[in-house]
Amino acid sequence: MDRETLKRQARETKPQAGVYQIRNLRDGRVCIESTPNLRTINGRKMELRQGKHRNSRLQADARLLGAEAFVFEVLEVLPEPEEAQQFPRDALKALEAAWLERLRPWDGRGYNDPPGPARPG
């Protein structure tokens, strides 16, 4: 395919929201994150390589071990809503929370912070 066809296909492809993990290949610890567009994972990989990832513990290990010691893996794609609308942010947050509860990636198992007490709200 030519370049223009590839560009058009990229513009026409709907973004997929979902949850992914960044897994340390040396010790198995993970960082769970979500995104409204899973294509942005490449940007997160670049941030990790450039020392700019927002999770300081993950970034410290990437500096020590090298970015190649980490893999990015999609855990679940948020199903598209039946009606043509933007994906619901609350559904993405709930999906991420479910994976956090399932994998519990804090303390010695990962890079996420444990959930705090529920806040009134």
N, CA, C and O atoms as a GROMACS GRO file, in nm:
protein
  484
    1MET      N    1   0.083  -0.119   0.000
    1MET     CA    2   0.000   0.000   0.000
    1MET      C    3   0.088   0.125   0.000
    1MET      O    4   0.199   0.126   0.052
    2ASP      N    5   0.033   0.229  -0.060
    2ASP     CA    6   0.109   0.353  -0.062
    2ASP      C    7   0.088   0.431   0.068
    2ASP      O    8  -0.001   0.400   0.148
    3ARG      N    9   0.169   0.530   0.086
    3ARG     CA   10   0.169   0.608   0.210
    3ARG      C   11   0.034   0.678   0.235
    3ARG      O   12  -0.014   0.679   0.348
    4GLU      N   13  -0.024   0.734   0.133
    4GLU     CA   14  -0.152   0.805   0.148
    4GLU      C   15  -0.264   0.709   0.192
    4GLU      O   16  -0.348   0.746   0.273
    5THR      N   17  -0.263   0.589   0.138
    5THR     CA   18  -0.364   0.489   0.178
    5THR      C   19  -0.347   0.453   0.325
    5THR      O   20  -0.445   0.442   0.398
    6LEU      N   21  -0.224   0.435   0.368
    6LEU     CA   22  -0.197   0.403   0.509
    6LEU      C   23  -0.240   0.516   0.601
    6LEU      O   24  -0.297   0.492   0.707
    7LYS      N   25  -0.214   0.641   0.560
    7LYS     CA   26  -0.256   0.756   0.640
    7LYS      C   27  -0.408   0.762   0.652
    7LYS      O   28  -0.462   0.787   0.760
    8ARG      N   29  -0.478   0.738   0.540
    8ARG     CA   30  -0.624   0.742   0.540
    8ARG      C   31  -0.680   0.633   0.631
    8ARG      O   32  -0.773   0.656   0.708
    9GLN      N   33  -0.623   0.513   0.621
    9GLN     CA   34  -0.668   0.404   0.707
    9GLN      C   35  -0.647   0.436   0.854
    9GLN      O   36  -0.732   0.404   0.938
   10ALA      N   37  -0.535   0.497   0.887
   10ALA     CA   38  -0.507   0.534   1.026
   10ALA      C   39  -0.609   0.635   1.077
   10ALA      O   40  -0.654   0.626   1.191
   11ARG      N   41  -0.645   0.733   0.992
   11ARG     CA   42  -0.745   0.833   1.031
   11ARG      C   43  -0.883   0.771   1.050
   11ARG      O   44  -0.959   0.814   1.136
   12GLU      N   45  -0.915   0.671   0.969
   12GLU     CA   46  -1.047   0.610   0.973
   12GLU      C   47  -1.062   0.504   1.082
   12GLU      O   48  -1.173   0.467   1.118
   13THR      N   49  -0.951   0.457   1.136
   13THR     CA   50  -0.956   0.356   1.240
   13THR      C   51  -0.998   0.420   1.371
   13THR      O   52  -0.936   0.515   1.418
   14LYS      N   53  -1.103   0.366   1.430
   14LYS     CA   54  -1.149   0.418   1.558
   14LYS      C   55  -1.050   0.380   1.667
   14LYS      O   56  -0.998   0.269   1.668
   15PRO      N   57  -1.025   0.473   1.759
   15PRO     CA   58  -0.938   0.438   1.871
   15PRO      C   59  -1.005   0.334   1.961
   15PRO      O   60  -1.127   0.335   1.978
   16GLN      N   61  -0.925   0.246   2.016
   16GLN     CA   62  -0.975   0.147   2.111
   16GLN      C   63  -0.924   0.184   2.249
   16GLN      O   64  -0.804   0.204   2.269
   17ALA      N   65  -1.015   0.192   2.344
   17ALA     CA   66  -0.979   0.219   2.483
   17ALA      C   67  -0.948   0.086   2.550
   17ALA      O   68  -1.003  -0.018   2.512
   18GLY      N   69  -0.859   0.088   2.649
   18GLY     CA   70  -0.830  -0.036   2.718
   18GLY      C   71  -0.729  -0.021   2.830
   18GLY      O   72  -0.682   0.089   2.861
   19VAL      N   73  -0.699  -0.135   2.888
   19VAL     CA   74  -0.606  -0.144   3.000
   19VAL      C   75  -0.486  -0.226   2.955
   19VAL      O   76  -0.501  -0.327   2.886
   20TYR      N   77  -0.368  -0.181   2.993
   20TYR     CA   78  -0.246  -0.253   2.959
   20TYR      C   79  -0.154  -0.258   3.080
   20TYR      O   80  -0.173  -0.186   3.178
   21GLN      N   81  -0.055  -0.344   3.070
   21GLN     CA   82   0.046  -0.351   3.176
   21GLN      C   83   0.183  -0.332   3.115
   21GLN      O   84   0.209  -0.368   3.000
   22ILE      N   85   0.271  -0.275   3.196
   22ILE     CA   86   0.412  -0.266   3.162
   22ILE      C   87   0.480  -0.365   3.256
   22ILE      O   88   0.482  -0.344   3.377
   23ARG      N   89   0.535  -0.472   3.200
   23ARG     CA   90   0.588  -0.581   3.283
   23ARG      C   91   0.740  -0.583   3.280
   23ARG      O   92   0.802  -0.578   3.174
   24ASN      N   93   0.798  -0.589   3.398
   24ASN     CA   94   0.942  -0.601   3.417
   24ASN      C   95   0.979  -0.747   3.388
   24ASN      O   96   0.936  -0.837   3.459
   25LEU      N   97   1.056  -0.770   3.283
   25LEU     CA   98   1.093  -0.906   3.245
   25LEU      C   99   1.189  -0.972   3.344
   25LEU      O  100   1.200  -1.094   3.347
   26ARG      N  101   1.256  -0.893   3.424
   26ARG     CA  102   1.352  -0.949   3.520
   26ARG      C  103   1.285  -1.008   3.643
   26ARG      O  104   1.323  -1.115   3.690
   27ASP      N  105   1.184  -0.937   3.695
   27ASP     CA  106   1.124  -0.985   3.821
   27ASP      C  107   0.972  -0.999   3.817
   27ASP      O  108   0.910  -1.039   3.916
   28GLY      N  109   0.911  -0.967   3.704
   28GLY     CA  110   0.768  -0.987   3.688
   28GLY      C  111   0.678  -0.877   3.743
   28GLY      O  112   0.556  -0.885   3.729
   29ARG      N  113   0.736  -0.775   3.806
   29ARG     CA  114   0.652  -0.666   3.858
   29ARG      C  115   0.586  -0.592   3.742
   29ARG      O  116   0.642  -0.583   3.633
   30VAL      N  117   0.466  -0.540   3.768
   30VAL     CA  118   0.390  -0.474   3.662
   30VAL      C  119   0.341  -0.336   3.706
   30VAL      O  120   0.328  -0.306   3.824
   31CYS      N  121   0.314  -0.256   3.606
   31CYS     CA  122   0.248  -0.127   3.623
   31CYS      C  123   0.122  -0.133   3.537
   31CYS      O  124   0.131  -0.155   3.416
   32ILE      N  125   0.006  -0.113   3.598
   32ILE     CA  126  -0.121  -0.117   3.526
   32ILE      C  127  -0.162   0.025   3.491
   32ILE      O  128  -0.161   0.114   3.576
   33GLU      N  129  -0.198   0.046   3.365
   33GLU     CA  130  -0.243   0.176   3.318
   33GLU      C  131  -0.358   0.156   3.220
   33GLU      O  132  -0.378   0.048   3.166
   34SER      N  133  -0.433   0.264   3.199
   34SER     CA  134  -0.540   0.259   3.099
   34SER      C  135  -0.524   0.379   3.006
   34SER      O  136  -0.457   0.476   3.039
   35THR      N  137  -0.587   0.368   2.891
   35THR     CA  138  -0.581   0.476   2.793
   35THR      C  139  -0.708   0.474   2.707
   35THR      O  140  -0.760   0.367   2.676
   36PRO      N  141  -0.755   0.591   2.669
   36PRO     CA  142  -0.869   0.595   2.577
   36PRO      C  143  -0.831   0.554   2.435
   36PRO      O  144  -0.919   0.534   2.351
   37ASN      N  145  -0.702   0.543   2.407
   37ASN     CA  146  -0.655   0.504   2.275
   37ASN      C  147  -0.531   0.416   2.290
   37ASN      O  148  -0.423   0.466   2.320
   38LEU      N  149  -0.547   0.287   2.269
   38LEU     CA  150  -0.436   0.195   2.288
   38LEU      C  151  -0.319   0.220   2.193
   38LEU      O  152  -0.208   0.172   2.216
   39ARG      N  153  -0.343   0.295   2.086
   39ARG     CA  154  -0.232   0.328   1.997
   39ARG      C  155  -0.131   0.421   2.064
   39ARG      O  156  -0.019   0.435   2.015
   40THR      N  157  -0.169   0.484   2.175
   40THR     CA  158  -0.077   0.573   2.244
   40THR      C  159   0.028   0.497   2.325
   40THR      O  160   0.119   0.558   2.382
   41ILE      N  161   0.018   0.365   2.329
   41ILE     CA  162   0.118   0.286   2.401
   41ILE      C  163   0.258   0.314   2.348
   41ILE      O  164   0.355   0.317   2.424
   42ASN      N  165   0.270   0.336   2.218
   42ASN     CA  166   0.402   0.366   2.162
   42ASN      C  167   0.461   0.492   2.224
   42ASN      O  168   0.582   0.500   2.245
   43GLY      N  169   0.376   0.589   2.253
   43GLY     CA  170   0.423   0.710   2.320
   43GLY      C  171   0.472   0.681   2.461
   43GLY      O  172   0.570   0.740   2.506
   44ARG      N  173   0.404   0.590   2.531
   44ARG     CA  174   0.447   0.552   2.666
   44ARG      C  175   0.582   0.479   2.661
   44ARG      O  176   0.666   0.497   2.748
   45LYS      N  177   0.601   0.397   2.558
   45LYS     CA  178   0.730   0.328   2.541
   45LYS      C  179   0.841   0.432   2.522
   45LYS      O  180   0.950   0.420   2.579
   46MET      N  181   0.813   0.532   2.441
   46MET     CA  182   0.912   0.637   2.417
   46MET      C  183   0.941   0.713   2.545
   46MET      O  184   1.057   0.743   2.574
   47GLU      N  185   0.838   0.745   2.623
   47GLU     CA  186   0.860   0.814   2.750
   47GLU      C  187   0.952   0.733   2.841
   47GLU      O  188   1.041   0.788   2.905
   48LEU      N  189   0.929   0.603   2.846
   48LEU     CA  190   1.012   0.517   2.931
   48LEU      C  191   1.158   0.519   2.883
   48LEU      O  192   1.250   0.529   2.964
   49ARG      N  193   1.177   0.509   2.751
   49ARG     CA  194   1.314   0.512   2.695
   49ARG      C  195   1.382   0.646   2.720
   49ARG      O  196   1.504   0.651   2.740
   50GLN      N  197   1.304   0.755   2.717
   50GLN     CA  198   1.362   0.888   2.733
   50GLN      C  199   1.371   0.933   2.878
   50GLN      O  200   1.416   1.044   2.906
   51GLY      N  201   1.328   0.848   2.971
   51GLY     CA  202   1.334   0.884   3.112
   51GLY      C  203   1.226   0.980   3.157
   51GLY      O  204   1.246   1.056   3.251
   52LYS      N  205   1.109   0.978   3.089
   52LYS     CA  206   1.004   1.074   3.119
   52LYS      C  207   0.873   1.009   3.162
   52LYS      O  208   0.770   1.076   3.164
   53HIS      N  209   0.873   0.881   3.194
   53HIS     CA  210   0.748   0.816   3.234
   53HIS      C  211   0.702   0.873   3.367
   53HIS      O  212   0.784   0.903   3.454
   54ARG      N  213   0.571   0.888   3.385
   54ARG     CA  214   0.516   0.954   3.505
   54ARG      C  215   0.527   0.871   3.632
   54ARG      O  216   0.516   0.926   3.742
   55ASN      N  217   0.548   0.738   3.620
   55ASN     CA  218   0.562   0.654   3.739
   55ASN      C  219   0.711   0.651   3.777
   55ASN      O  220   0.792   0.589   3.707
   56SER      N  221   0.746   0.717   3.884
   56SER     CA  222   0.888   0.734   3.920
   56SER      C  223   0.956   0.602   3.956
   56SER      O  224   1.073   0.584   3.925
   57ARG      N  225   0.885   0.509   4.021
   57ARG     CA  226   0.947   0.380   4.056
   57ARG      C  227   0.976   0.298   3.930
   57ARG      O  228   1.082   0.236   3.918
   58LEU      N  229   0.881   0.298   3.838
   58LEU     CA  230   0.901   0.228   3.712
   58LEU      C  231   1.016   0.292   3.635
   58LEU      O  232   1.102   0.222   3.581
   59GLN      N  233   1.017   0.423   3.630
   59GLN     CA  234   1.122   0.493   3.556
   59GLN      C  235   1.260   0.467   3.617
   59GLN      O  236   1.358   0.453   3.544
   60ALA      N  237   1.268   0.461   3.749
   60ALA     CA  238   1.396   0.432   3.814
   60ALA      C  239   1.448   0.294   3.774
   60ALA      O  240   1.567   0.277   3.747
   61ASP      N  241   1.359   0.196   3.770
   61ASP     CA  242   1.401   0.062   3.729
   61ASP      C  243   1.439   0.060   3.581
   61ASP      O  244   1.532  -0.012   3.542
   62ALA      N  245   1.369   0.136   3.499
   62ALA     CA  246   1.403   0.142   3.357
   62ALA      C  247   1.541   0.204   3.337
   62ALA      O  248   1.616   0.162   3.249
   63ARG      N  249   1.574   0.304   3.418
   63ARG     CA  250   1.709   0.362   3.410
   63ARG      C  251   1.814   0.260   3.450
   63ARG      O  252   1.920   0.251   3.388
   64LEU      N  253   1.784   0.182   3.553
   64LEU     CA  254   1.878   0.084   3.603
   64LEU      C  255   1.892  -0.037   3.510
   64LEU      O  256   2.004  -0.081   3.482
   65LEU      N  257   1.780  -0.090   3.461
   65LEU     CA  258   1.780  -0.213   3.382
   65LEU      C  259   1.778  -0.191   3.232
   65LEU      O  260   1.813  -0.281   3.156
   66GLY      N  261   1.739  -0.072   3.190
   66GLY     CA  262   1.722  -0.044   3.047
   66GLY      C  263   1.577  -0.066   3.007
   66GLY      O  264   1.510  -0.156   3.060
   67ALA      N  265   1.529   0.014   2.915
   67ALA     CA  266   1.388   0.006   2.872
   67ALA      C  267   1.357  -0.128   2.808
   67ALA      O  268   1.241  -0.171   2.808
   68GLU      N  269   1.457  -0.195   2.753
   68GLU     CA  270   1.434  -0.325   2.690
   68GLU      C  271   1.399  -0.435   2.791
   68GLU      O  272   1.360  -0.545   2.752
   69ALA      N  273   1.413  -0.406   2.919
   69ALA     CA  274   1.377  -0.502   3.024
   69ALA      C  275   1.227  -0.498   3.056
   69ALA      O  276   1.182  -0.563   3.150
   70PHE      N  277   1.150  -0.420   2.978
   70PHE     CA  278   1.007  -0.404   3.001
   70PHE      C  279   0.929  -0.432   2.874
   70PHE      O  280   0.972  -0.396   2.764
   71VAL      N  281   0.814  -0.496   2.890
   71VAL     CA  282   0.724  -0.519   2.777
   71VAL      C  283   0.589  -0.459   2.808
   71VAL      O  284   0.545  -0.454   2.923
   72PHE      N  285   0.523  -0.412   2.704
   72PHE     CA  286   0.389  -0.354   2.714
   72PHE      C  287   0.291  -0.457   2.660
   72PHE      O  288   0.305  -0.505   2.548
   73GLU      N  289   0.190  -0.490   2.741
   73GLU     CA  290   0.094  -0.594   2.703
   73GLU      C  291  -0.048  -0.545   2.729
   73GLU      O  292  -0.081  -0.502   2.840
   74VAL      N  293  -0.132  -0.552   2.627
   74VAL     CA  294  -0.273  -0.515   2.642
   74VAL      C  295  -0.342  -0.624   2.723
   74VAL      O  296  -0.334  -0.742   2.689
   75LEU      N  297  -0.411  -0.584   2.829
   75LEU     CA  298  -0.483  -0.679   2.913
   75LEU      C  299  -0.628  -0.695   2.870
   75LEU      O  300  -0.682  -0.805   2.868
   76GLU      N  301  -0.692  -0.582   2.834
   76GLU     CA  302  -0.831  -0.590   2.794
   76GLU      C  303  -0.869  -0.463   2.718
   76GLU      O  304  -0.830  -0.352   2.755
   77VAL      N  305  -0.946  -0.483   2.612
   77VAL     CA  306  -0.998  -0.372   2.533
   77VAL      C  307  -1.141  -0.346   2.581
   77VAL      O  308  -1.221  -0.438   2.597
   78LEU      N  309  -1.172  -0.220   2.602
   78LEU     CA  310  -1.306  -0.181   2.644
   78LEU      C  311  -1.401  -0.199   2.526
   78LEU      O  312  -1.376  -0.146   2.418
   79PRO      N  313  -1.509  -0.274   2.546
   79PRO     CA  314  -1.603  -0.292   2.434
   79PRO      C  315  -1.660  -0.158   2.390
   79PRO      O  316  -1.684  -0.069   2.471
   80GLU      N  317  -1.681  -0.145   2.260
   80GLU     CA  318  -1.739  -0.022   2.207
   80GLU      C  319  -1.883  -0.010   2.254
   80GLU      O  320  -1.955  -0.109   2.260
   81PRO      N  321  -1.925   0.112   2.286
   81PRO     CA  322  -2.065   0.130   2.323
   81PRO      C  323  -2.154   0.101   2.202
   81PRO      O  324  -2.113   0.120   2.088
   82GLU      N  325  -2.275   0.057   2.228
   82GLU     CA  326  -2.366   0.024   2.119
   82GLU      C  327  -2.406   0.147   2.039
   82GLU      O  328  -2.420   0.140   1.917
   83GLU      N  329  -2.423   0.258   2.106
   83GLU     CA  330  -2.458   0.382   2.037
   83GLU      C  331  -2.330   0.453   1.993
   83GLU      O  332  -2.227   0.444   2.060
   84ALA      N  333  -2.339   0.523   1.882
   84ALA     CA  334  -2.222   0.597   1.833
   84ALA      C  335  -2.199   0.717   1.924
   84ALA      O  336  -2.266   0.819   1.911
   85GLN      N  337  -2.105   0.704   2.014
   85GLN     CA  338  -2.070   0.812   2.106
   85GLN      C  339  -1.927   0.789   2.152
   85GLN      O  340  -1.867   0.685   2.122
   86GLN      N  341  -1.873   0.884   2.222
   86GLN     CA  342  -1.741   0.863   2.280
   86GLN      C  343  -1.751   0.755   2.385
   86GLN      O  344  -1.856   0.737   2.447
   87PHE      N  345  -1.642   0.683   2.405
   87PHE     CA  346  -1.645   0.578   2.507
   87PHE      C  347  -1.667   0.643   2.643
   87PHE      O  348  -1.626   0.757   2.666
   88PRO      N  349  -1.732   0.573   2.733
   88PRO     CA  350  -1.755   0.630   2.866
   88PRO      C  351  -1.629   0.621   2.954
   88PRO      O  352  -1.576   0.512   2.978
   89ARG      N  353  -1.583   0.736   3.000
   89ARG     CA  354  -1.463   0.739   3.084
   89ARG      C  355  -1.480   0.657   3.211
   89ARG      O  356  -1.386   0.593   3.258
   90ASP      N  357  -1.602   0.659   3.266
   90ASP     CA  358  -1.625   0.582   3.388
   90ASP      C  359  -1.606   0.433   3.364
   90ASP      O  360  -1.557   0.362   3.452
   91ALA      N  361  -1.644   0.385   3.247
   91ALA     CA  362  -1.627   0.243   3.215
   91ALA      C  363  -1.478   0.208   3.207
   91ALA      O  364  -1.438   0.100   3.251
   92LEU      N  365  -1.397   0.299   3.152
   92LEU     CA  366  -1.253   0.275   3.143
   92LEU      C  367  -1.191   0.274   3.282
   92LEU      O  368  -1.106   0.190   3.313
   93LYS      N  369  -1.232   0.369   3.367
   93LYS     CA  370  -1.182   0.373   3.505
   93LYS      C  371  -1.220   0.246   3.580
   93LYS      O  372  -1.138   0.191   3.655
   94ALA      N  373  -1.342   0.199   3.561
   94ALA     CA  374  -1.389   0.078   3.628
   94ALA      C  375  -1.311  -0.044   3.579
   94ALA      O  376  -1.279  -0.133   3.658
   95LEU      N  377  -1.281  -0.049   3.449
   95LEU     CA  378  -1.204  -0.160   3.394
   95LEU      C  379  -1.062  -0.161   3.452
   95LEU      O  380  -1.010  -0.267   3.488
   96GLU      N  381  -1.002  -0.044   3.462
   96GLU     CA  382  -0.868  -0.033   3.521
   96GLU      C  383  -0.871  -0.075   3.668
   96GLU      O  384  -0.784  -0.147   3.714
   97ALA      N  385  -0.972  -0.029   3.741
   97ALA     CA  386  -0.985  -0.065   3.883
   97ALA      C  387  -1.001  -0.215   3.901
   97ALA      O  388  -0.946  -0.272   3.995
   98ALA      N  389  -1.074  -0.279   3.811
   98ALA     CA  390  -1.093  -0.424   3.820
   98ALA      C  391  -0.960  -0.497   3.799
   98ALA      O  392  -0.931  -0.594   3.869
   99TRP      N  393  -0.879  -0.450   3.704
   99TRP     CA  394  -0.748  -0.512   3.683
   99TRP      C  395  -0.653  -0.484   3.800
   99TRP      O  396  -0.574  -0.571   3.837
  100LEU      N  397  -0.661  -0.366   3.856
  100LEU     CA  398  -0.578  -0.336   3.974
  100LEU      C  399  -0.614  -0.430   4.089
  100LEU      O  400  -0.526  -0.482   4.157
  101GLU      N  401  -0.743  -0.451   4.110
  101GLU     CA  402  -0.787  -0.540   4.217
  101GLU      C  403  -0.745  -0.684   4.188
  101GLU      O  404  -0.705  -0.758   4.278
  102ARG      N  405  -0.754  -0.723   4.064
  102ARG     CA  406  -0.720  -0.860   4.025
  102ARG      C  407  -0.570  -0.889   4.041
  102ARG      O  408  -0.532  -0.994   4.094
  103LEU      N  409  -0.486  -0.796   3.996
  103LEU     CA  410  -0.341  -0.820   3.996
  103LEU      C  411  -0.270  -0.763   4.119
  103LEU      O  412  -0.161  -0.808   4.153
  104ARG      N  413  -0.331  -0.665   4.184
  104ARG     CA  414  -0.276  -0.603   4.305
  104ARG      C  415  -0.128  -0.568   4.288
  104ARG      O  416  -0.043  -0.616   4.363
  105PRO      N  417  -0.097  -0.482   4.190
  105PRO     CA  418   0.042  -0.452   4.156
  105PRO      C  419   0.105  -0.344   4.244
  105PRO      O  420   0.152  -0.243   4.193
  106TRP      N  421   0.106  -0.366   4.374
  106TRP     CA  422   0.170  -0.271   4.464
  106TRP      C  423   0.259  -0.347   4.559
  106TRP      O  424   0.268  -0.470   4.554
  107ASP      N  425   0.323  -0.274   4.646
  107ASP     CA  426   0.423  -0.330   4.736
  107ASP      C  427   0.526  -0.404   4.651
  107ASP      O  428   0.581  -0.344   4.559
  108GLY      N  429   0.553  -0.529   4.677
  108GLY     CA  430   0.657  -0.601   4.603
  108GLY      C  431   0.612  -0.658   4.470
  108GLY      O  432   0.693  -0.715   4.398
  109ARG      N  433   0.484  -0.642   4.436
  109ARG     CA  434   0.432  -0.704   4.313
  109ARG      C  435   0.425  -0.608   4.195
  109ARG      O  436   0.401  -0.650   4.082
  110GLY      N  437   0.445  -0.481   4.220
  110GLY     CA  438   0.433  -0.390   4.107
  110GLY      C  439   0.465  -0.246   4.141
  110GLY      O  440   0.520  -0.215   4.247
  111TYR      N  441   0.431  -0.160   4.048
  111TYR     CA  442   0.468  -0.019   4.055
  111TYR      C  443   0.352   0.074   4.088
  111TYR      O  444   0.374   0.193   4.111
  112ASN      N  445   0.230   0.022   4.092
  112ASN     CA  446   0.115   0.107   4.124
  112ASN      C  447   0.106   0.130   4.274
  112ASN      O  448   0.159   0.053   4.353
  113ASP      N  449   0.039   0.239   4.310
  113ASP     CA  450   0.009   0.265   4.451
  113ASP      C  451  -0.114   0.185   4.490
  113ASP      O  452  -0.205   0.168   4.409
  114PRO      N  453  -0.119   0.136   4.613
  114PRO     CA  454  -0.240   0.065   4.657
  114PRO      C  455  -0.356   0.164   4.662
  114PRO      O  456  -0.336   0.284   4.683
  115PRO      N  457  -0.478   0.114   4.643
  115PRO     CA  458  -0.592   0.206   4.649
  115PRO      C  459  -0.606   0.264   4.789
  115PRO      O  460  -0.584   0.197   4.889
  116GLY      N  461  -0.643   0.389   4.793
  116GLY     CA  462  -0.661   0.457   4.922
  116GLY      C  463  -0.804   0.438   4.971
  116GLY      O  464  -0.887   0.377   4.904
  117PRO      N  465  -0.831   0.491   5.088
  117PRO     CA  466  -0.966   0.482   5.140
  117PRO      C  467  -1.064   0.560   5.050
  117PRO      O  468  -1.027   0.659   4.988
  118ALA      N  469  -1.185   0.512   5.045
  118ALA     CA  470  -1.286   0.580   4.963
  118ALA      C  471  -1.309   0.720   5.017
  118ALA      O  472  -1.317   0.742   5.138
  119ARG      N  473  -1.320   0.814   4.926
  119ARG     CA  474  -1.342   0.953   4.965
  119ARG      C  475  -1.488   0.989   4.939
  119ARG      O  476  -1.547   0.946   4.840
  120PRO      N  477  -1.545   1.068   5.027
  120PRO     CA  478  -1.683   1.111   5.001
  120PRO      C  479  -1.688   1.193   4.873
  120PRO      O  480  -1.598   1.271   4.842
  121GLY      N  481  -1.797   1.172   4.802
  121GLY     CA  482  -1.788   1.247   4.687
  121GLY      C  483  -1.880   1.278   4.592
  121GLY      O  484  -1.848   1.348   4.497
   0.00000   0.00000   0.00000
